[in-house]
Amino acid sequence: MRLLYSLVWGLSLPFALFRLWWRGRQEPGYRQHIEERLGFYAPYDASPTIWVHAVSAGETRAAEPLIRSLLAHYPRHQLLLTHMTATGRETGGKLFADVASRVRQSYLPYDINWMMRRFLRHYSPQLCVLIETEVWPNLIAQCTSAQIPVTLVNARLSAKSLKKAQKLSTLILPAAHAISAVAAQSNPDAQRLQELGIDHPSVTGNMKFDVTPPAMMAERGAALRRSLGDRPIILCASTRDGEEELILDAFLEQFPLLEQAPLLMITPRHPQRFDQVAQMIEARGISYVRRSAFDHEVVTPISDKVQMVLGDSMGEMYMYYATADVAFVGGSLVPLGGHNLIEACAMGKAVLTGLHTFNFSEITDQAIAAHAALRVDGARSMLREALALLHDDKKRQQMGKSAYAFFLQHQGATSRTLDILKPFLN
């Protein structure tokens, strides 16, 4: 089955390269460092290397506390941080700018045997640490051949993803069995990983709870808030394709007189959709401004006629949460699985989420049980609930306090994960 998988990858390579070029129209990062995706790299010194693979921006942010702990505990080691997306690489560059001399970034090659062999020979990592959901058959097979232990940390697996993986069991099972250690986010994740064929996964929690919100983001949020005046602000964070239309139409339905509406802030999850969402707003005749129009430090006051802010920047989610009174976390109005609520809770905000949270089911259920979040059944009910919270200062503030307490309660996953990795590094 792996031979067939490798053949399909080889035949698909020209299409994969074309896709890079095509995505590079909107995200230039996809047209850079293409040679790395084919297994060709710049010279690298022979320092002992720990390799962490974080596919995109979310995984990279989740890996931050672990990477910093590894750098602190193993000062003689270099850290290799690989990605698959341009936003992941950009995020990593910003997060680790202060330790750039010890953190080298690269794209991971496509999961083709000869490319993976070149990659492993070039960097000779002592350990492979995969973040969250990455199980690549050839990567794991080549690491096994080179006697490089593979670990999967902050691991999560939804019921939907499990069913998909089980359909490819003859391909996935050998890779799962070859993983040396797994640190799962939750008990349900651990149970599903066992069903996939991973033996004895440990439950360590979610490392995103250990990410400290940067003070500068709170300061930027306060500055942005001052520029927006006294209007209450509803944030729709990390929205996905199919959600913005629902939110905008519900907003116009709820507030036909826009001058009486609260300020709505929408931050699309993916940067390639910023212009698309801007067109949706313009088509509905809503006055809006882009975040990118503001200076980071000195924010120019906006007109009272502006009714919407389009968050078209990356790496500022904490700032957006700091600015808002109520936060809705996207990816949950349509069946995409949702996003985690941790950043909103870390900023002490009352949180709303939709029905479709199967990628983060346990953490969402726990946040709701802790009175940190409320579930809504659509865009209209989300705006109605947000408006009710804006009119109920006591409930909104209590939800914010509960959210922050929930965030503090679940910290500690990084140290537990580090304990699992230590035997492979000592």
C-alpha positions in Angstrom: 0.0 0.0 0.0 2.9 2.4 0.8 4.4 1.6 -2.6 1.1 2.6 -4.3 1.0 5.7 -2.1 4.5 6.7 -3.1 3.6 6.1 -6.8 0.6 8.4 -6.5 2.8 11.1 -4.8 5.3 10.8 -7.6 2.7 11.2 -10.3 1.1 14.1 -8.4 4.3 16.1 -8.0 3.9 18.3 -11.1 0.4 19.2 -9.9 1.6 19.9 -6.4 4.3 22.3 -7.8 1.6 24.0 -10.0 -0.5 24.4 -6.9 2.3 26.2 -5.1 2.7 28.6 -8.0 -1.1 29.2 -8.1 -1.4 29.9 -4.3 1.7 32.2 -4.6 -0.5 34.7 -6.5 -2.0 35.7 -3.2 0.6 34.4 -0.8 4.1 35.0 -2.2 5.6 32.8 0.5 4.5 29.7 -1.5 6.8 30.7 -4.4 9.8 30.9 -2.1 12.1 28.1 -1.0 10.6 25.6 -3.4 13.8 23.7 -3.5 13.3 22.7 0.1 10.0 21.0 -0.7 12.1 18.8 -3.1 14.7 17.9 -0.6 17.5 20.4 -1.4 18.8 22.6 1.4 21.4 25.2 2.3 24.5 24.0 4.2 23.9 23.1 7.9 26.3 22.7 10.8 26.6 19.4 12.6 25.2 20.5 16.0 22.8 18.0 17.7 19.4 18.7 16.3 15.9 18.4 17.6 13.3 18.5 14.7 9.8 19.8 15.3 7.3 19.7 12.5 4.4 22.2 12.7 2.4 22.3 9.5 0.8 25.7 9.7 0.3 28.8 11.9 -1.9 27.1 14.5 0.4 24.2 15.1 3.4 26.6 15.2 1.8 28.7 17.9 0.9 25.6 19.8 4.5 24.4 19.6 6.0 27.6 21.0 6.1 26.7 24.7 7.5 23.3 23.9 10.2 24.7 21.6 11.3 27.3 24.2 11.4 24.5 26.9 13.5 22.3 24.6 15.9 25.2 23.9 16.2 25.9 27.6 16.8 22.3 28.7 19.1 21.4 25.8 21.4 24.4 25.3 23.8 22.4 23.1 21.1 21.5 20.6 19.9 23.3 17.6 16.2 23.2 16.8 14.9 22.6 13.3 11.3 23.8 12.7 9.6 22.6 9.6 6.3 23.7 8.0 4.1 23.0 5.0 2.4 26.4 4.7 3.7 29.9 4.1 1.7 31.2 7.1 3.3 28.6 9.3 6.8 29.7 8.3 5.9 33.4 8.7 4.5 32.7 12.1 7.5 30.8 13.2 9.8 33.6 12.0 8.0 36.1 14.2 7.6 33.9 17.3 11.3 32.9 17.4 13.0 36.0 16.1 14.7 36.4 19.5 16.3 32.9 19.3 16.8 32.8 15.5 20.5 31.7 16.0 19.2 28.4 17.4 16.0 27.8 15.5 16.4 27.0 11.8 13.2 27.0 9.7 12.6 25.0 6.6 9.8 23.5 4.5 9.3 19.8 4.9 9.7 18.0 1.6 6.8 16.2 0.0 6.2 12.7 1.4 8.3 11.0 -1.2 10.9 8.5 -0.1 14.0 9.9 -1.8 13.1 13.4 -0.7 12.7 12.4 2.9 16.0 10.5 2.8 17.8 13.6 1.5 16.2 15.7 4.2 17.2 13.3 7.0 20.7 12.9 5.8 21.1 16.6 5.5 19.9 17.5 9.0 20.5 14.2 10.9 18.0 15.0 13.7 18.2 13.2 17.0 14.4 13.2 17.4 11.4 14.0 15.3 8.5 15.7 17.1 5.3 15.9 15.1 2.6 18.4 16.3 -1.1 17.5 16.5 -2.2 15.4 13.6 0.7 14.7 11.3 1.2 11.1 10.4 3.1 10.8 7.1 3.8 7.2 6.1 7.0 7.7 4.2 8.4 10.3 6.7 7.8 7.8 9.5 9.2 4.9 7.5 12.4 6.8 6.6 12.9 7.9 10.2 12.5 4.3 11.3 15.1 3.2 8.7 17.5 5.9 10.0 16.8 5.0 13.6 15.4 8.4 14.4 12.6 8.2 17.0 9.3 9.7 16.0 6.9 11.3 18.6 3.5 12.8 18.1 2.6 15.5 20.7 -0.3 17.7 21.4 -2.1 15.0 19.4 -5.7 15.2 18.5 -7.9 13.1 16.4 -11.6 13.7 15.8 -14.1 10.9 15.2 -14.4 12.1 11.6 -10.7 12.0 11.0 -10.5 8.5 12.6 -13.1 7.1 10.2 -11.1 8.5 7.2 -7.9 7.1 8.6 -9.5 3.7 9.1 -10.4 3.5 5.5 -6.7 3.6 4.7 -5.7 1.3 7.6 -3.2 -0.7 5.5 -1.3 2.5 4.9 -1.8 4.2 8.2 -1.4 1.3 10.7 2.2 0.6 10.0 3.0 4.3 10.4 1.0 4.5 13.6 2.8 1.4 15.1 6.2 2.9 14.3 5.6 6.1 16.4 7.7 5.8 19.6 5.6 8.0 21.9 2.3 9.9 21.7 1.1 12.8 24.0 -2.6 13.3 23.4 -4.6 16.5 24.2 -7.5 14.6 25.9 -8.9 11.3 26.9 -11.2 11.0 23.8 -8.3 11.9 21.6 -6.2 9.1 23.3 -9.0 6.6 22.8 -9.3 7.4 19.1 -5.6 7.2 18.6 -5.6 3.8 20.2 -8.3 2.7 17.8 -6.0 3.9 15.0 -3.3 1.6 16.2 -1.2 3.7 18.5 -0.2 1.9 21.6 -0.5 3.4 25.1 -0.8 7.2 24.3 -0.3 9.5 27.2 -2.8 12.3 28.0 -0.8 15.5 28.7 -3.3 18.2 27.8 -3.2 21.0 25.3 0.0 23.0 25.1 -1.9 26.0 23.7 -2.9 26.7 27.3 0.8 27.3 28.1 1.2 30.1 25.5 1.5 33.4 27.2 -0.4 36.2 25.5 2.2 38.9 24.5 1.8 42.1 26.5 2.4 44.1 23.3 -0.8 42.6 21.9 -2.9 43.8 24.9 -1.3 47.2 24.4 -2.2 47.2 20.7 -5.7 46.1 21.5 -6.1 49.0 23.9 -4.8 51.4 21.3 -7.2 50.0 18.7 -10.1 50.1 21.1 -9.5 53.8 21.8 -9.6 54.6 18.1 -13.0 52.8 17.8 -14.7 55.0 20.3 -17.3 53.9 22.9 -19.2 51.5 20.7 -19.5 47.9 21.9 -17.5 45.5 19.7 -18.5 42.0 18.6 -15.5 39.9 17.3 -16.1 37.1 14.8 -12.6 35.4 15.0 -11.1 32.8 12.6 -14.1 32.7 10.3 -14.0 30.2 7.4 -15.5 30.0 3.9 -19.3 30.0 4.1 -19.5 31.8 7.5 -18.9 35.4 6.6 -22.0 35.6 4.3 -24.1 34.1 7.1 -22.8 36.6 9.6 -23.1 39.7 7.3 -26.6 38.9 6.3 -27.7 38.2 9.9 -26.0 41.5 10.9 -28.0 43.5 8.4 -31.2 41.7 9.4 -30.5 42.3 13.1 -29.5 45.9 12.6 -31.3 47.4 9.5 -30.3 50.8 10.8 -26.6 50.4 10.8 -25.9 53.6 12.8 -27.5 51.9 15.8 -25.5 48.7 15.5 -22.5 47.7 17.6 -19.2 47.6 15.8 -18.6 44.2 14.1 -15.1 42.9 13.6 -14.4 39.9 11.4 -11.0 38.2 11.2 -10.9 35.5 8.4 -8.8 32.4 9.3 -6.8 32.4 6.1 -5.1 35.4 4.6 -5.9 34.5 1.0 -9.5 35.2 1.8 -9.0 38.8 3.1 -9.9 40.4 -0.3 -12.8 38.0 -0.9 -14.4 38.9 2.5 -13.8 42.6 1.7 -15.8 42.2 -1.5 -18.7 40.5 0.5 -18.8 43.5 2.8 -18.7 46.1 0.0 -21.4 44.2 -1.9 -23.8 44.7 1.1 -23.1 48.4 1.3 -21.5 48.2 4.8 -19.0 50.9 5.7 -15.7 49.2 6.9 -12.0 49.7 7.4 -9.1 47.3 7.2 -6.8 46.6 10.0 -3.9 46.9 7.6 -4.8 50.6 7.1 -3.7 51.3 10.6 -0.2 51.8 11.9 0.8 49.3 14.6 1.7 51.9 17.2 -0.4 55.0 16.4 -3.9 54.1 15.4 -5.8 56.9 13.6 -9.3 57.4 14.9 -12.0 56.1 12.5 -15.3 57.7 11.6 -18.4 57.0 13.6 -20.0 56.0 10.3 -17.7 52.9 10.0 -19.7 49.8 11.2 -17.2 47.1 10.5 -13.5 46.3 10.9 -11.9 43.7 8.6 -9.0 42.0 10.5 -6.7 41.5 7.6 -3.5 40.8 9.5 -1.7 37.7 10.8 -0.3 37.1 14.2 -2.5 39.6 16.0 -5.4 37.4 17.2 -4.7 38.3 20.9 -5.0 42.0 19.9 -8.4 41.4 18.3 -9.6 39.5 21.4 -8.3 42.3 23.7 -10.3 44.8 21.6 -13.6 43.0 21.7 -16.4 42.9 24.3 -17.8 39.5 23.1 -15.9 37.0 20.9 -17.4 34.4 18.6 -14.9 31.7 17.5 -15.4 30.7 13.9 -15.2 27.4 11.9 -18.3 26.3 13.9 -21.3 27.8 12.0 -20.7 25.4 9.2 -19.4 21.7 9.5 -15.7 22.4 9.6 -15.0 21.3 13.1 -14.4 24.7 14.8 -11.3 26.2 16.3 -10.0 26.2 19.9 -11.3 28.7 22.4 -8.0 29.1 24.3 -6.9 32.5 23.0 -10.2 34.0 23.7 -10.2 32.5 27.2 -6.6 33.7 27.8 -7.8 37.3 27.2 -10.7 36.9 29.6 -13.5 37.3 27.0 -17.1 35.9 27.0 -17.0 33.3 24.2 -19.6 32.1 21.8 -19.2 29.1 19.5 -21.4 27.3 17.0 -22.7 23.7 16.8 -19.9 22.3 14.7 -16.9 21.8 17.0 -16.0 18.2 16.5 -12.3 19.0 16.1 -12.3 20.5 19.6 -15.2 18.7 21.2 -13.8 18.1 24.7 -12.3 21.5 25.2 -15.4 23.2 24.0 -17.7 21.1 26.2 -15.4 21.8 29.2 -15.5 25.6 28.5 -19.3 25.6 28.3 -19.5 23.5 31.5 -17.2 26.1 33.2 -19.5 28.9 32.2 -16.8 30.4 30.0 -18.6 29.9 26.7 -22.0 29.6 25.2 -23.1 27.5 22.2 -25.3 29.0 19.5 -27.1 27.3 16.6 -26.5 29.9 13.9 -25.4 33.4 12.8 -28.7 35.0 13.9 -28.6 33.4 17.4 -25.0 34.3 17.7 -25.7 38.0 17.2 -28.7 37.8 19.4 -26.7 36.2 22.2 -23.8 38.7 21.7 -26.3 41.6 21.9 -27.8 40.1 25.1 -24.3 39.9 26.7 -23.5 43.5 25.6 -26.6 44.6 27.5 -25.8 42.4 30.6 -22.5 43.7 32.0 -22.6 41.4 35.0 -23.1 38.2 33.0 -20.5 39.2 30.4 -17.9 40.1 33.0 -18.5 36.9 34.9 -18.1 34.8 31.8 -14.8 36.6 31.1 -13.6 35.8 34.6 -14.7 32.2 34.2 -12.9 32.0 30.8 -9.6 33.2 32.3 -9.9 30.8 35.2 -10.5 28.0 32.7 -7.4 29.0 30.8 -5.2 28.9 34.0 -6.7 25.6 35.2 -5.6 23.7 32.1 -1.9 24.8 32.0 1.0 22.4 32.5 0.8 20.3 29.3 4.3 21.5 28.1 6.1 20.1 31.1 4.3 16.8 30.9 5.1 16.6 27.2 8.8 17.4 27.9 8.9 14.5 30.4 7.8 12.2 27.6 10.5 13.5 25.2 13.4 13.4 27.6 14.3 9.7 27.3 14.9 10.2 23.6 17.3 13.1 24.1 19.3 12.1 27.2 
